[in-house]
Amino acid sequence: MNIERIGEARYELGESPIWDPVDGVLYFVDSLACAIFRYDPRSGEIRRWGVAGDYLGAMALRSGGGAVLAMDHGFHAFDFETGAATAIAEPEAGRADLCFNDGKVDRQGRFVAGSMHSDVTKPVGALYRLDTDLTCTKLDGGYICSNGPCWSPDGGTLYVSDSNVGVIFAYAYEVATGAATKRRTFHSTTESGDYPDGCTVDAEGYVWSARFDAGTILRIAPDGAVDRAIELPIRWVASLIFGGDDHDVLYVTSIGGAYQGERDPSPQAGGLFAVRGLGIQGLPEHRFAG
């Protein structure tokens, strides 16, 4: 296994890495800088787009071009040519104590993202689904900091973390309708004391969870047991995704900015990393079909 830092940039809050198999590039965001980045591993070029907003939680590419964003109080469309972000639905409008955080696209092309409490102390956040006809539906509530939505290979299980509670939940996810029911605890970190952040699922159905403040990534079996732990040269790990031509490179984002008055003291904090040689393949991410 080899862990490589990509470039020397220090991102304030690197989040939402998405591999684009069409162009063979990696997208990710800096939530605090409200910016989108595209990394081309062939040339090494990293391009940046600024987004007009206060907090950019996540992005996904759209099948018709551009991107869909989870930012500020809801869902926005983004045009790479003009740099404009246009609101689609804002279910948390008027709530100064809430902002949208992490999100991903399900296997049917719907975008699921959640909100979090600004001070990460109260369970007032919720989980939402943006359908392909651009209607927005609330799936569940009671989150302090919703994070890392991802699906089992068959799409029938939705995993969502509440970082500040220290739990990864699992829902029964209805593929046809996008309904999420029967929430249960899939994996708890209360004993280890770390925080589950971004997640992804590999081709074997194992969940990969970035552990904020622990400097590790866990591979978790479908029964919730830890299968493998990978240590990184940073403590504040944020999110991760499989990419590369064979989806066997694990790209990892991290946090270089301040959180509650503290910073990750690691010299490489805030870097973007590529982990190779894992012997594992991920699954291609879908584009938003709306």
C-alpha positions as YAML, in Angstrom:
chain: A
units: angstrom
residues:
- id: 1
  name: MET
  ca: [0.00, 0.00, 0.00]
- id: 2
  name: ASN
  ca: [1.22, 3.50, -0.86]
- id: 3
  name: ILE
  ca: [-0.14, 6.83, 0.38]
- id: 4
  name: GLU
  ca: [0.69, 9.83, -1.82]
- id: 5
  name: ARG
  ca: [-0.10, 13.47, -1.20]
- id: 6
  name: ILE
  ca: [-1.36, 15.19, -4.35]
- id: 7
  name: GLY
  ca: [0.14, 18.65, -4.70]
- id: 8
  name: GLU
  ca: [1.00, 20.99, -1.85]
- id: 9
  name: ALA
  ca: [-2.32, 22.83, -1.44]
- id: 10
  name: ARG
  ca: [-3.83, 23.00, 2.05]
- id: 11
  name: TYR
  ca: [-7.64, 22.92, 1.83]
- id: 12
  name: GLU
  ca: [-9.67, 24.39, 4.66]
- id: 13
  name: LEU
  ca: [-12.31, 21.65, 4.57]
- id: 14
  name: GLY
  ca: [-11.80, 19.14, 1.77]
- id: 15
  name: GLU
  ca: [-15.02, 17.23, 1.16]
- id: 16
  name: SER
  ca: [-17.19, 15.36, -1.35]
- id: 17
  name: PRO
  ca: [-14.63, 13.70, -3.63]
- id: 18
  name: ILE
  ca: [-16.31, 12.35, -6.78]
- id: 19
  name: TRP
  ca: [-14.55, 10.38, -9.51]
- id: 20
  name: ASP
  ca: [-15.73, 11.07, -13.06]
- id: 21
  name: PRO
  ca: [-15.09, 7.92, -15.14]
- id: 22
  name: VAL
  ca: [-16.04, 9.72, -18.36]
- id: 23
  name: ASP
  ca: [-13.18, 12.24, -18.28]
- id: 24
  name: GLY
  ca: [-10.99, 10.34, -15.82]
- id: 25
  name: VAL
  ca: [-10.80, 13.20, -13.31]
- id: 26
  name: LEU
  ca: [-11.53, 13.76, -9.63]
- id: 27
  name: TYR
  ca: [-13.84, 16.48, -8.36]
- id: 28
  name: PHE
  ca: [-13.94, 17.64, -4.74]
- id: 29
  name: VAL
  ca: [-14.91, 20.73, -2.79]
- id: 30
  name: ASP
  ca: [-13.52, 22.99, -0.10]
- id: 31
  name: SER
  ca: [-16.62, 23.58, 2.01]
- id: 32
  name: LEU
  ca: [-15.35, 26.62, 3.91]
- id: 33
  name: ALA
  ca: [-13.82, 28.29, 0.84]
- id: 34
  name: CYS
  ca: [-17.03, 27.52, -1.10]
- id: 35
  name: ALA
  ca: [-15.05, 26.22, -4.06]
- id: 36
  name: ILE
  ca: [-15.08, 23.25, -6.44]
- id: 37
  name: PHE
  ca: [-11.85, 21.62, -7.65]
- id: 38
  name: ARG
  ca: [-11.07, 19.22, -10.49]
- id: 39
  name: TYR
  ca: [-7.89, 17.16, -10.42]
- id: 40
  name: ASP
  ca: [-6.59, 15.51, -13.59]
- id: 41
  name: PRO
  ca: [-4.18, 12.70, -12.59]
- id: 42
  name: ARG
  ca: [-2.74, 12.52, -16.12]
- id: 43
  name: SER
  ca: [-1.53, 16.11, -16.21]
- id: 44
  name: GLY
  ca: [-1.48, 16.88, -12.50]
- id: 45
  name: GLU
  ca: [-3.56, 19.99, -13.16]
- id: 46
  name: ILE
  ca: [-6.00, 21.17, -10.48]
- id: 47
  name: ARG
  ca: [-8.66, 23.64, -11.62]
- id: 48
  name: ARG
  ca: [-10.79, 25.76, -9.26]
- id: 49
  name: TRP
  ca: [-14.30, 27.26, -9.46]
- id: 50
  name: GLY
  ca: [-15.55, 29.66, -6.81]
- id: 51
  name: VAL
  ca: [-19.21, 29.34, -5.79]
- id: 52
  name: ALA
  ca: [-21.28, 32.24, -4.45]
- id: 53
  name: GLY
  ca: [-22.41, 30.99, -1.06]
- id: 54
  name: ASP
  ca: [-21.45, 30.59, 2.59]
- id: 55
  name: TYR
  ca: [-20.94, 26.82, 2.92]
- id: 56
  name: LEU
  ca: [-20.61, 24.16, 0.22]
- id: 57
  name: GLY
  ca: [-21.36, 20.72, 1.65]
- id: 58
  name: ALA
  ca: [-21.25, 18.44, -1.38]
- id: 59
  name: MET
  ca: [-21.50, 18.18, -5.15]
- id: 60
  name: ALA
  ca: [-22.47, 15.63, -7.79]
- id: 61
  name: LEU
  ca: [-22.23, 15.76, -11.55]
- id: 62
  name: ARG
  ca: [-25.44, 15.99, -13.59]
- id: 63
  name: SER
  ca: [-26.18, 13.71, -16.53]
- id: 64
  name: GLY
  ca: [-27.20, 16.73, -18.60]
- id: 65
  name: GLY
  ca: [-24.08, 18.73, -17.75]
- id: 66
  name: GLY
  ca: [-23.02, 20.87, -14.82]
- id: 67
  name: ALA
  ca: [-23.43, 19.82, -11.22]
- id: 68
  name: VAL
  ca: [-25.91, 19.73, -8.38]
- id: 69
  name: LEU
  ca: [-24.75, 21.15, -5.05]
- id: 70
  name: ALA
  ca: [-25.80, 20.69, -1.44]
- id: 71
  name: MET
  ca: [-25.00, 24.11, -0.01]
- id: 72
  name: ASP
  ca: [-26.26, 26.75, 2.41]
- id: 73
  name: HIS
  ca: [-29.94, 25.90, 2.95]
- id: 74
  name: GLY
  ca: [-30.65, 23.44, 0.16]
- id: 75
  name: PHE
  ca: [-29.98, 22.17, -3.34]
- id: 76
  name: HIS
  ca: [-28.49, 24.28, -6.14]
- id: 77
  name: ALA
  ca: [-27.63, 23.77, -9.80]
- id: 78
  name: PHE
  ca: [-24.12, 24.77, -10.88]
- id: 79
  name: ASP
  ca: [-22.96, 25.77, -14.36]
- id: 80
  name: PHE
  ca: [-19.23, 25.18, -14.93]
- id: 81
  name: GLU
  ca: [-19.20, 27.53, -17.92]
- id: 82
  name: THR
  ca: [-20.63, 30.58, -16.14]
- id: 83
  name: GLY
  ca: [-19.79, 29.71, -12.53]
- id: 84
  name: ALA
  ca: [-23.39, 30.45, -11.53]
- id: 85
  name: ALA
  ca: [-25.22, 28.55, -8.78]
- id: 86
  name: THR
  ca: [-29.03, 28.62, -8.95]
- id: 87
  name: ALA
  ca: [-31.32, 27.46, -6.16]
- id: 88
  name: ILE
  ca: [-33.48, 24.40, -6.89]
- id: 89
  name: ALA
  ca: [-35.02, 23.76, -3.47]
- id: 90
  name: GLU
  ca: [-34.17, 25.20, -0.06]
- id: 91
  name: PRO
  ca: [-35.96, 23.18, 2.64]
- id: 92
  name: GLU
  ca: [-33.92, 24.80, 5.43]
- id: 93
  name: ALA
  ca: [-34.47, 28.39, 4.23]
- id: 94
  name: GLY
  ca: [-34.70, 30.85, 7.10]
- id: 95
  name: ARG
  ca: [-32.84, 28.57, 9.51]
- id: 96
  name: ALA
  ca: [-29.67, 30.37, 10.49]
- id: 97
  name: ASP
  ca: [-28.76, 27.43, 12.74]
- id: 98
  name: LEU
  ca: [-28.72, 24.91, 9.88]
- id: 99
  name: CYS
  ca: [-26.74, 24.35, 6.70]
- id: 100
  name: PHE
  ca: [-26.55, 21.55, 4.16]
- id: 101
  name: ASN
  ca: [-23.66, 19.15, 4.43]
- id: 102
  name: ASP
  ca: [-22.70, 15.90, 2.70]
- id: 103
  name: GLY
  ca: [-24.60, 14.20, -0.15]
- id: 104
  name: LYS
  ca: [-24.39, 11.63, -2.95]
- id: 105
  name: VAL
  ca: [-26.44, 10.27, -5.84]
- id: 106
  name: ASP
  ca: [-28.25, 6.94, -5.50]
- id: 107
  name: ARG
  ca: [-28.15, 4.24, -8.19]
- id: 108
  name: GLN
  ca: [-31.33, 5.62, -9.79]
- id: 109
  name: GLY
  ca: [-29.94, 9.15, -10.21]
- id: 110
  name: ARG
  ca: [-31.56, 10.84, -7.19]
- id: 111
  name: PHE
  ca: [-29.47, 13.12, -4.97]
- id: 112
  name: VAL
  ca: [-29.61, 12.54, -1.20]
- id: 113
  name: ALA
  ca: [-28.08, 15.07, 1.18]
- id: 114
  name: GLY
  ca: [-28.56, 16.19, 4.75]
- id: 115
  name: SER
  ca: [-28.33, 19.25, 6.92]
- id: 116
  name: MET
  ca: [-26.41, 19.85, 10.13]
- id: 117
  name: HIS
  ca: [-26.62, 22.13, 13.14]
- id: 118
  name: SER
  ca: [-24.19, 25.03, 12.75]
- id: 119
  name: ASP
  ca: [-22.75, 24.56, 16.25]
- id: 120
  name: VAL
  ca: [-23.02, 20.75, 15.98]
- id: 121
  name: THR
  ca: [-24.78, 20.44, 19.33]
- id: 122
  name: LYS
  ca: [-28.51, 20.02, 18.61]
- id: 123
  name: PRO
  ca: [-30.29, 17.17, 16.74]
- id: 124
  name: VAL
  ca: [-32.23, 19.47, 14.43]
- id: 125
  name: GLY
  ca: [-30.73, 18.45, 11.07]
- id: 126
  name: ALA
  ca: [-32.52, 16.28, 8.53]
- id: 127
  name: LEU
  ca: [-31.98, 14.05, 5.53]
- id: 128
  name: TYR
  ca: [-33.50, 15.01, 2.15]
- id: 129
  name: ARG
  ca: [-33.90, 13.49, -1.31]
- id: 130
  name: LEU
  ca: [-33.91, 15.53, -4.52]
- id: 131
  name: ASP
  ca: [-35.76, 13.58, -7.20]
- id: 132
  name: THR
  ca: [-35.08, 13.71, -10.91]
- id: 133
  name: ASP
  ca: [-38.14, 15.96, -11.39]
- id: 134
  name: LEU
  ca: [-36.48, 18.38, -8.89]
- id: 135
  name: THR
  ca: [-39.02, 17.78, -6.12]
- id: 136
  name: CYS
  ca: [-37.55, 17.65, -2.62]
- id: 137
  name: THR
  ca: [-38.64, 15.15, 0.05]
- id: 138
  name: LYS
  ca: [-37.62, 14.89, 3.71]
- id: 139
  name: LEU
  ca: [-36.49, 11.34, 4.51]
- id: 140
  name: ASP
  ca: [-35.69, 11.60, 8.23]
- id: 141
  name: GLY
  ca: [-34.78, 14.02, 11.01]
- id: 142
  name: GLY
  ca: [-32.95, 14.20, 14.31]
- id: 143
  name: TYR
  ca: [-29.41, 14.61, 12.98]
- id: 144
  name: ILE
  ca: [-26.74, 16.77, 14.58]
- id: 145
  name: CYS
  ca: [-24.34, 16.43, 11.64]
- id: 146
  name: SER
  ca: [-25.50, 14.20, 8.79]
- id: 147
  name: ASN
  ca: [-22.59, 12.84, 6.78]
- id: 148
  name: GLY
  ca: [-21.39, 10.26, 4.29]
- id: 149
  name: PRO
  ca: [-24.53, 8.93, 2.60]
- id: 150
  name: CYS
  ca: [-23.79, 5.89, 0.44]
- id: 151
  name: TRP
  ca: [-25.52, 2.72, -0.76]
- id: 152
  name: SER
  ca: [-24.94, -1.02, -0.80]
- id: 153
  name: PRO
  ca: [-24.10, -2.43, -4.26]
- id: 154
  name: ASP
  ca: [-27.73, -3.47, -4.84]
- id: 155
  name: GLY
  ca: [-28.98, -0.05, -3.73]
- id: 156
  name: GLY
  ca: [-31.23, -1.56, -1.06]
- id: 157
  name: THR
  ca: [-29.35, -0.22, 1.98]
- id: 158
  name: LEU
  ca: [-28.61, 3.46, 2.60]
- id: 159
  name: TYR
  ca: [-25.83, 4.26, 5.07]
- id: 160
  name: VAL
  ca: [-25.76, 7.69, 6.76]
- id: 161
  name: SER
  ca: [-23.45, 8.87, 9.54]
- id: 162
  name: ASP
  ca: [-24.27, 11.28, 12.33]
- id: 163
  name: SER
  ca: [-20.71, 12.38, 13.02]
- id: 164
  name: ASN
  ca: [-21.26, 14.00, 16.40]
- id: 165
  name: VAL
  ca: [-23.32, 11.11, 17.73]
- id: 166
  name: GLY
  ca: [-20.66, 8.65, 16.59]
- id: 167
  name: VAL
  ca: [-22.98, 6.33, 14.70]
- id: 168
  name: ILE
  ca: [-23.36, 5.08, 11.14]
- id: 169
  name: PHE
  ca: [-27.03, 4.30, 10.55]
- id: 170
  name: ALA
  ca: [-28.44, 1.93, 7.95]
- id: 171
  name: TYR
  ca: [-31.86, 2.33, 6.30]
- id: 172
  name: ALA
  ca: [-33.92, -0.01, 4.21]
- id: 173
  name: TYR
  ca: [-33.92, 1.93, 0.94]
- id: 174
  name: GLU
  ca: [-36.69, 1.35, -1.56]
- id: 175
  name: VAL
  ca: [-35.02, 1.38, -4.95]
- id: 176
  name: ALA
  ca: [-38.22, 2.21, -6.85]
- id: 177
  name: THR
  ca: [-39.37, 5.16, -4.73]
- id: 178
  name: GLY
  ca: [-36.32, 6.36, -2.81]
- id: 179
  name: ALA
  ca: [-38.05, 5.95, 0.55]
- id: 180
  name: ALA
  ca: [-35.75, 5.32, 3.54]
- id: 181
  name: THR
  ca: [-37.26, 3.33, 6.43]
- id: 182
  name: LYS
  ca: [-36.33, 1.08, 9.37]
- id: 183
  name: ARG
  ca: [-33.35, 3.07, 10.56]
- id: 184
  name: ARG
  ca: [-30.95, 1.00, 12.65]
- id: 185
  name: THR
  ca: [-27.47, 1.39, 14.08]
- id: 186
  name: PHE
  ca: [-24.99, -0.20, 11.67]
- id: 187
  name: HIS
  ca: [-21.76, 0.76, 13.42]
- id: 188
  name: SER
  ca: [-21.00, 2.79, 16.56]
- id: 189
  name: THR
  ca: [-17.79, 4.62, 17.50]
- id: 190
  name: THR
  ca: [-18.74, 5.46, 21.08]
- id: 191
  name: GLU
  ca: [-16.05, 3.13, 22.44]
- id: 192
  name: SER
  ca: [-13.25, 4.41, 20.20]
- id: 193
  name: GLY
  ca: [-14.27, 8.05, 20.66]
- id: 194
  name: ASP
  ca: [-13.72, 9.11, 17.04]
- id: 195
  name: TYR
  ca: [-16.17, 10.57, 14.55]
- id: 196
  name: PRO
  ca: [-17.46, 8.88, 11.38]
- id: 197
  name: ASP
  ca: [-17.26, 11.40, 8.54]
- id: 198
  name: GLY
  ca: [-17.44, 10.68, 4.80]
- id: 199
  name: CYS
  ca: [-18.19, 7.14, 3.60]
- id: 200
  name: THR
  ca: [-18.20, 5.07, 0.44]
- id: 201
  name: VAL
  ca: [-18.97, 1.42, -0.40]
- id: 202
  name: ASP
  ca: [-16.70, -0.91, -2.34]
- id: 203
  name: ALA
  ca: [-17.65, -3.57, -4.90]
- id: 204
  name: GLU
  ca: [-17.83, -6.22, -2.19]
- id: 205
  name: GLY
  ca: [-20.36, -4.23, -0.18]
- id: 206
  name: TYR
  ca: [-17.96, -3.11, 2.57]
- id: 207
  name: VAL
  ca: [-18.32, 0.42, 3.96]
- id: 208
  name: TRP
  ca: [-15.23, 2.65, 4.03]
- id: 209
  name: SER
  ca: [-15.50, 5.31, 6.74]
- id: 210
  name: ALA
  ca: [-13.20, 8.34, 7.21]
- id: 211
  name: ARG
  ca: [-12.59, 8.93, 10.91]
- id: 212
  name: PHE
  ca: [-12.26, 12.59, 11.86]
- id: 213
  name: ASP
  ca: [-9.76, 13.21, 14.69]
- id: 214
  name: ALA
  ca: [-8.51, 9.61, 14.55]
- id: 215
  name: GLY
  ca: [-6.35, 9.76, 11.43]
- id: 216
  name: THR
  ca: [-7.75, 6.50, 10.17]
- id: 217
  name: ILE
  ca: [-10.01, 4.94, 7.55]
- id: 218
  name: LEU
  ca: [-12.01, 1.85, 8.50]
- id: 219
  name: ARG
  ca: [-13.28, -0.85, 6.18]
- id: 220
  name: ILE
  ca: [-16.47, -2.20, 7.76]
- id: 221
  name: ALA
  ca: [-18.12, -5.47, 6.78]
- id: 222
  name: PRO
  ca: [-21.85, -5.62, 5.94]
- id: 223
  name: ASP
  ca: [-22.47, -7.01, 9.45]
- id: 224
  name: GLY
  ca: [-20.89, -3.92, 11.06]
- id: 225
  name: ALA
  ca: [-17.60, -5.54, 12.10]
- id: 226
  name: VAL
  ca: [-14.31, -3.75, 11.38]
- id: 227
  name: ASP
  ca: [-12.38, -5.60, 8.68]
- id: 228
  name: ARG
  ca: [-9.40, -3.29, 8.21]
- id: 229
  name: ALA
  ca: [-7.92, -0.01, 9.45]
- id: 230
  name: ILE
  ca: [-5.62, 2.30, 7.50]
- id: 231
  name: GLU
  ca: [-3.58, 5.01, 9.20]
- id: 232
  name: LEU
  ca: [-2.99, 8.32, 7.40]
- id: 233
  name: PRO
  ca: [-0.36, 11.04, 8.02]
- id: 234
  name: ILE
  ca: [-3.09, 13.39, 9.31]
- id: 235
  name: ARG
  ca: [-5.68, 13.31, 12.10]
- id: 236
  name: TRP
  ca: [-8.60, 15.20, 10.60]
- id: 237
  name: VAL
  ca: [-9.70, 12.89, 7.79]
- id: 238
  name: ALA
  ca: [-12.84, 14.12, 6.03]
- id: 239
  name: SER
  ca: [-14.04, 12.04, 3.08]
- id: 240
  name: LEU
  ca: [-13.06, 9.45, 0.49]
- id: 241
  name: ILE
  ca: [-14.00, 7.83, -2.82]
- id: 242
  name: PHE
  ca: [-12.63, 5.15, -5.12]
- id: 243
  name: GLY
  ca: [-11.36, 6.36, -8.48]
- id: 244
  name: GLY
  ca: [-8.86, 5.67, -11.22]
- id: 245
  name: ASP
  ca: [-9.38, 3.71, -14.42]
- id: 246
  name: ASP
  ca: [-10.11, 0.53, -12.44]
- id: 247
  name: HIS
  ca: [-11.70, 2.25, -9.42]
- id: 248
  name: ASP
  ca: [-8.87, 0.89, -7.26]
- id: 249
  name: VAL
  ca: [-7.36, 4.19, -6.07]
- id: 250
  name: LEU
  ca: [-8.81, 5.56, -2.84]
- id: 251
  name: TYR
  ca: [-8.84, 9.37, -2.89]
- id: 252
  name: VAL
  ca: [-9.02, 11.02, 0.53]
- id: 253
  name: THR
  ca: [-9.73, 14.62, 1.52]
- id: 254
  name: SER
  ca: [-8.79, 16.25, 4.82]
- id: 255
  name: ILE
  ca: [-9.22, 19.38, 6.92]
- id: 256
  name: GLY
  ca: [-6.59, 22.09, 7.19]
- id: 257
  name: GLY
  ca: [-8.75, 24.83, 8.70]
- id: 258
  name: ALA
  ca: [-9.82, 25.53, 12.26]
- id: 259
  name: TYR
  ca: [-12.63, 23.66, 14.01]
- id: 260
  name: GLN
  ca: [-13.91, 24.88, 17.38]
- id: 261
  name: GLY
  ca: [-10.74, 26.90, 17.85]
- id: 262
  name: GLU
  ca: [-8.33, 24.05, 17.10]
- id: 263
  name: ARG
  ca: [-6.41, 22.74, 14.09]
- id: 264
  name: ASP
  ca: [-4.97, 19.41, 13.06]
- id: 265
  name: PRO
  ca: [-1.27, 19.75, 14.02]
- id: 266
  name: SER
  ca: [-0.16, 17.30, 11.33]
- id: 267
  name: PRO
  ca: [2.20, 18.93, 8.77]
- id: 268
  name: GLN
  ca: [0.15, 17.50, 5.89]
- id: 269
  name: ALA
  ca: [-3.26, 18.48, 7.29]
- id: 270
  name: GLY
  ca: [-5.62, 19.77, 4.63]
- id: 271
  name: GLY
  ca: [-3.97, 17.76, 1.87]
- id: 272
  name: LEU
  ca: [-5.53, 15.63, -0.84]
- id: 273
  name: PHE
  ca: [-4.27, 12.03, -0.84]
- id: 274
  name: ALA
  ca: [-4.30, 8.96, -3.09]
- id: 275
  name: VAL
  ca: [-4.03, 5.50, -1.53]
- id: 276
  name: ARG
  ca: [-2.90, 2.76, -3.93]
- id: 277
  name: GLY
  ca: [-2.24, -0.94, -3.62]
- id: 278
  name: LEU
  ca: [-5.26, -1.78, -1.48]
- id: 279
  name: GLY
  ca: [-6.33, -4.70, -3.64]
- id: 280
  name: ILE
  ca: [-9.90, -3.39, -3.50]
- id: 281
  name: GLN
  ca: [-12.17, -1.94, -6.18]
- id: 282
  name: GLY
  ca: [-14.88, 0.60, -5.63]
- id: 283
  name: LEU
  ca: [-18.08, 1.27, -7.55]
- id: 284
  name: PRO
  ca: [-18.63, 4.07, -10.08]
- id: 285
  name: GLU
  ca: [-20.68, 6.98, -8.75]
- id: 286
  name: HIS
  ca: [-23.85, 7.83, -10.63]
- id: 287
  name: ARG
  ca: [-24.75, 11.25, -12.02]
- id: 288
  name: PHE
  ca: [-27.78, 13.18, -10.92]
- id: 289
  name: ALA
  ca: [-30.45, 12.47, -13.54]
- id: 290
  name: GLY
  ca: [-32.48, 15.64, -12.94]
...
